[in-house]
Amino acid sequence: MTQVVRKIRWFWDDADHAIERWLESMAREGLHLKRIRCLRTLFIFERGEPADVTYRVDFQLCRIGQDYLQLFQDAGWERVDELLGWQYWRAPAGTGRAAEIFTDVESKSRKYKSLIWLFALPIVLQLPHTAMRIHDSWSTAPAMVAMLLAAYGVSIYCIVRLVKRLRSLRQQS
């Protein structure tokens, strides 16, 4: 019977590289990713032999097709799990296969662009409604106003982080 280990860890959406390094270090300790749950904060591992494994994380805003899956599988990647558009891939390290799932800047940056739109579009669409609610509730429900402003602040912070990551990626090329 395999032993299941659960770890809670939270990452920003632009920190896919940090998730990948962490999952690789878990595999070297003998913990191999099985599932991701709870808004990408609960990682479920199976205990096994320590291994040198490469993990990659991709984000697909739209429903993925068989062509996408086949492309990765043909390149030697195994899809571990999918949650909320995030795709988790792994492959044994050092097999002569490319260490990256995408090698060109445009393909690498596509996920960050999608995430920026995912955060920005609701803000823009809800801004007039939110502005009216804040105006109407400023004196009667200050806690609600604070929560709305905090939610906008977190979303804007996420967008800024994603834009910085996108710029950094473009400067590397």
TADA-V978540 format. One record per pair of residues at least 24 apart in sequence whose ideal C-beta (glycine too) atoms are under 8 Angstrom apart, sorted by the first residue. I is the first residue (numbers start at 1). J is the second residue. Records with the same first field share a line. If there is no record, write none. Layout:
I=J ; J
This chain:
2=46 ; 47 ; 48
3=46 ; 47
4=34 ; 44 ; 45 ; 46 ; 47
5=31 ; 44 ; 45 ; 46 ; 47
6=42 ; 43 ; 44 ; 45
7=31 ; 42 ; 43 ; 45
8=38 ; 41 ; 42 ; 43
9=41 ; 43
10=40 ; 41
11=40
12=158 ; 161
13=59 ; 115 ; 158 ; 161 ; 162
14=112 ; 115 ; 158 ; 161 ; 162 ; 164 ; 165
16=57 ; 58 ; 59 ; 111
19=55 ; 57
20=54 ; 55 ; 56 ; 57
23=53 ; 55 ; 88 ; 90
24=52 ; 53 ; 54 ; 55 ; 93
27=51 ; 52 ; 53 ; 55 ; 90
28=52 ; 53
33=80 ; 81 ; 88 ; 90
34=80 ; 81
35=81
36=81 ; 83 ; 86 ; 88
37=83
39=84
40=83 ; 84 ; 86
51=92
52=92 ; 93 ; 94
53=90 ; 91 ; 92 ; 93
54=90 ; 91 ; 92 ; 93 ; 99
55=80 ; 88 ; 89 ; 90
56=88 ; 89 ; 90 ; 100 ; 101
57=86 ; 87 ; 88 ; 89
58=86 ; 87 ; 89 ; 101 ; 102 ; 111
59=85 ; 86 ; 87 ; 111 ; 114 ; 115
60=85 ; 87 ; 111 ; 114
61=85 ; 114 ; 117 ; 118
72=101
75=101
77=101
105=169 ; 170 ; 172 ; 173
108=169
109=166 ; 169 ; 170
112=162 ; 165 ; 166 ; 169
113=166
115=158 ; 162
116=159 ; 162 ; 163 ; 166
119=155 ; 158 ; 159 ; 162
120=155 ; 159
122=155
123=152 ; 155 ; 156
